[in-house]
Amino acid sequence: MENIRLNISKVLDFIDESEISSFEKEMYLHNLAIHNKTGKGNDFLGWVDLPVTIDNSLLQRLENDADEIMNMAEVLVVIGIGGSYLGTRALCDALGNPFHGLVKQTKKGVQIIYAGHHLGEEYLGYLMDLLDQRDYAVAVISKSGTTTEPAVAFRIIRRHLEAKYGKDKARKRIFAITDKSKGALKTLADKEKYSTYVIPDDVGGRY
């Protein structure tokens, strides 16, 4: 893994370099504690080496499911709250055109929209009107499956999905990202045979 280099030259007009350097030993110890997974909160440091420990078979499955979504959907509804949906949103904002809604698309793509991050009934009403008119798939993200906002949104959207496509086809349009072995969403995903991805126990939702 490559090291991150920080260029501090632009702040030296108003902060003396010695002030920054005085934190070097302390920062080194903090960095060491993170990578050695010691100290408080070390049971949630799985995100540190997650990018280099991901199995190639998992990446391949992700690509296959992404292709599947591209082929069957115009819209992907990401259901989650807090870190469960903000990770997706951050990536879309960072990598996408900030004016994508006003730019003519040159190739087929899937528009990503969000649900379950609040309980606004007007938002949900407009969302359901949109989903009446679009082919869509769902990625529902929750370790427990019982957090109120995403649980309500998923229940409503799942019912709509099953009414629109039939139960057998609907289950192929639902992708669950949840706990490895427990929780309401995991239980439902196993029962309905959704394509499922695991949030590792040592990785907090915000990561």
N, C-alpha and C positions, 0 to 999 in steps of 0.2 A: 504494500500500500504506500502511495506517495505521501510525503509530508506536506502539510499546508504551510506556505510561507506568508508572513504578514509584513506588508510594507508600511512602516510607520512614519516615513519621511514627511508626509503632509501635515502631521500634527506637531512637528518639532518647533513650529513658530510660536506655539503657546503652551507647550509642555516640555520641560527639560528632559532630555534623554535619560539622565540619571534617575529621575523619578520613575520612569518606566522600568529601567534596569533593576531598580531596587526590589521589584516584585519577581525577579527571575527565579530565585530559589523557591519561593512559595508556589509559583506557577508550575515549576518542574515537579514539585511534590504532588500537587493536585493532578497533574497529567499522569504521573506514575500511578497514583491511586486509582484513577479511572481505568487505565489499561491493565493494571494488575487486579482490578475489581476488588479493592479493599475499601474499608471505611463505610460510613452510613450510606444506605441506598444501593449497596453493591449487588443486591439481588435483582436489580432492574437495570443492569448495565449491558444487557445482551445486544443493544443497538450498536455498541462500539465496534464489534467485529462482525456484525451481521452481514454487511456487504461482501465480505470475503469468505464467509462460511456457507453461503447459499449454494445448494446442490444444483448442478447443471440440469438435472431432470426436472427440478422445480421451475427453473427458468424456461425450459422447453414447454412445460405444461401451461405456464403463464402465457407464452406466445401462442400456443394452440387455442387457449380460451379467448385471447384477444382477437385472433383471426375469426373465431366463431362469432364473437360479438359483432365484429365488423360486417360479417356476412348476413347477419339476421336483424340487425338493429340500426336505426337512425339515431337513437338516443340511448345513453346509458345513465340510469338513475343511480347515483351513489347515495345510499342511505346510511347516515351515521351522525354523530354529534361530537364536538370537540376535535381531538386529534384524529378521530376515525374518519372524518371527511376533510379536515383542513390539510392533511397531507396531500390528498388528491388535488385539492384546490390550489395549494402552493405550487405543485408541479405544473398544473395547467397554466397558471399565471406566469410562471417562470419560463416555460418552454413554448407557450403559444403566442399567437398574435394578440396583443391587447385589444385590437379592434376587430376581432374575428367575426363579430356579429354584423359588421358593416362591409366585410370583404367578401367578394364573390369567391366561392370555393372552386378550385381547379380540379380537385379529386374527391372521391367519396370519402367521407369521414364520419365518425360518430360524435355527436355533441354530448358532452357530459354535463348533467344537471344534478341538483342536490335535493334531498328530502331528509326529514328526520332531525334537522338541526334546530328546529323550533316547532311550536304547535300552532302556528298561524293558520287559521282555517281558510282565509282568503287565498294564501299562497297554495295550500293544498288543493283548493277548488280550481285555481288556474292550472295547476300541475295536472290534475286529472283530466281537464278539458284538453290539454296538450297531448296527453298519453292516449286519449281517444283517437287522435288523428295521426299518431306516429307508431312505427314499429319500435319496440324498446326492449331492453334487458335491464336487470337490476343487480347491483353489487351491494349487499347489505353487510355492514361492518359493525360488529359488537361482540365483545368477549362473553358477556352474560346473556344477551338477547332480551334483557328485561328493562333496560334503560328506557324511560317513558317515551321520550320524543321519537327515537328511531323505531321503537316497538310499535307505536301507534301508526307511524307512516308505513312501516313494512306490512302491517296487517291490512291496511287500506289498499296499498298498491298490489300486494299479493292477490287479494280478492279480485281486483280489477284485471290483473294479468291472467288469472285462471278463467275469468268470464270471457276475456277477449280471445285467448288462444286455446282454451281447454286445459285441463289439469296436467296432462302428459307433456304437452308442448311448453306449458308455462314453467315447469320445473327445470327445463333445459335453458331457460332464460334467467334463472336465478343463480347467483354466485355468492356464496356465504364465506365471509372472512371472520373467523371466530376462534374460540378456545379449542385446544387439542382434544379435550376429553369430557368437558362438562358445560352446563349452561343450557338455557332454553333454545337458543339458536342452534347450537351444536346438535341437540336432540332432534330438532325439527329437520335440520339439514341431513342427518343420517337417515331419518325416516323417509324423507322425500327424495333422497339421493341427489341433492344439489352438488354441483362442483364446489368443493370446499377448500379453503386455505386456512392455515393455522397462524394465529398470533402467538408467538412464543411466550412462555410464562415469564421469561426474564426481560421482555420488551414491553414497556408501558405503551398505552394507547397513543400518546402524543408523538411517539416515534414511528 
